[in-house]
Amino acid sequence: MGFKVCIFLLFLGCLLLVPEITMARDMKRASIVIQGASRVAVTDENFVCATLDWWPHDKCNYDNCPWGYSSVINMDLSRPLLAKAIQAFKPLRIRIGGSLQDQVIYDVGSLKTPCYPFRKMSSGLFGFSKGCLHMKRWDELHSFLTKTGAIVTFGLNALHGRHKLRGNAWGGAWNHVNTQDFINYTVSNGYAIDSWEFGNELSGSGVGASVSAELYGKDVIVLRDIIEKVYKDSRLIKPKLVAPGGFYEQQWYTKLLEISGPDVVDVVTHHIYNLGSGNDPQLVKKILDPSYLSRVSETFKNVNKTIQEHGPWASPWVGESGGAYNSGGRNVSNTFIDSFWYLDQLGMSSKHNTKVYCRQTLVGGFYGLLEKGTFVPNPDYYSALLWHRLMGKGVLAVQTDGPPQLRVYAHCSKGREGVTLLLINLSNQSDFTVSVSNGVNVALNVESKKRKKSLLDTLKKPFSWIGNKASDGYLNREEYHLTPENGELRSKTMVLNGKPLKPTETGDIPNLEPVIRGVNSPVCVSSLSMSFIVLPSFDASACS
């Protein structure tokens, strides 16, 4: 009888946490074991990254033109909400680059060709002409990024001086003069850059254009020499060299690392668009299919393996990922449902030693974290911000007896002791009550029989993750439950613990406040929702 009462109270406790609009048909139980003795991977402190692209306003896909004025060239940098959205990360890593990157000319130095804006041109790559970055605009852009505290990766033109051979293949020598003049200008003005990236999607068979690994390897050696020379007498920190910013092909990536050699390429970037085209009618189905989401794990695994075997001096980054390519999916990429894919990718990639994950885009297309024109955050913005604030560098192994629809990731908490869990419930039928342990099958804090047990001692027995360092002040946890407004999966409004997330009346990013629960209360995840669970007293020696 007592057992039945206990189960009823557990069930009732979870019902109180589940919004009425998302009530599922049944409640299931799942156990999670976090292996806290060692880290399986380590990310960069600033793992979350977003991109700024070059696309002009007349970039269109599937009869939609979703870019507006959101490019590096024409975005309105004076809008307060844009600045506040970046500043909220303290800091946000930003990668400047994209498809038109290899057609950008820098209006500096001894440039001998006209420097015009991008314009439609049927014979040009991706249907556009070459475009120009004027130094006045670069001054404005860098000033803005500095004021907002952004960490900047800048993608350089790797096709300048080359010529088309056949198909997508391009050959000839890379003309580095314009790039060197641009880097010189940047350094002479004291502009801090975290990293210079060479080229965009030119690896393997390429997208629009391709360059052989042999040429690419030789060219990154030239770029390394330029960086060493220009920064030699500068007080600025020497940036990392990042390459190739393309889709992973094992032989091509291996050849690049072998030809360039040790300590030339610091970061190996690859791109991920595993959901397919933005107009795919199966887009939503793919996002909610755990077996489909898991397929891409092999890519993360293989990229890391290639680097370990052929370039252990380098680190893997996802340099660009928007889920669905060709500007993303309309009424999908900019809605709540996209966060199932996005947060799952952040968790999955980090397990395979990915140091940085750059989301396409900060602004622009349907996959922007911010809405073009207004800069109002879309749901994925808040997912990114919560990850950045809560999930630390240390990645922990997790085991669960739950079904595939319950996705579980664990990291050391950021900036404090303990562990943070990310729970993603893809099921449209089941809520989950989750128990969490550290997998240690020994009694903790065995006391003398003569000593009277305290409340803390009593709790430590069933909750094995409360370790020696726990005190009465640490017998709480923080919970951040994410659901869509009105239960609509394609809502553009994210709801945190029952409260819709929208900019405040003063135009600020809203506070992301947790619900505080006692450690002896059930962890509950409602159907079709995501939750961050912060366990401040979880016994994980890898996080000490």
Buried (B, 14 or more C-beta within 10 A) or exposed (E): EEEEEEEEEBBEBBBEBBBEEBEBEEBBBBEBBBBBBEBBBBBBBBBBBBBBBBBBBEBBBEEBBBBBBBBBBBBEBEBEBBBBBBBBBEBBBBBBBBBBBBBBBBBBBEBEEEBEEBEEEEEBBBEBBBBBBBBEBBEEBBEBBEEBEBBBBBBBBBBBBBEEEEEBBBEEEBEBBBBBBBBBBBBEEEBBBBBBBBBBBBBBBBBBBBBBBEBBBBBBBBBBEBBEEBBEEEEEEBBBBBBBBBBBBEEBBBBBBEBBBEEBBBBBBBBBBBBBBBBBEEBBEBBBBBEBBEEBBEBBBBBBBBBEEBBEEBBBBBBBBBBBBBBBBBEBBBBBBBBBBBBBBBBBBBBBBBBBBBBBBBBBBBBBBBBBEEBBBBBBBBBBBBBBBBBBBBBBBBEBEBBEBBBBBBBBBBEEBBBBBBBBBBBEEBBBBBBBBBBBEEEBEEEEEEEEEEEBBEBBEEBBBBBEEBEEEBBBBBBBBBBBBEBEBBBBBBBBBEEBBEBEEEEBBBEBEBBEBEBEBBBBBBBBBBBBBBBBBBBBEBBE
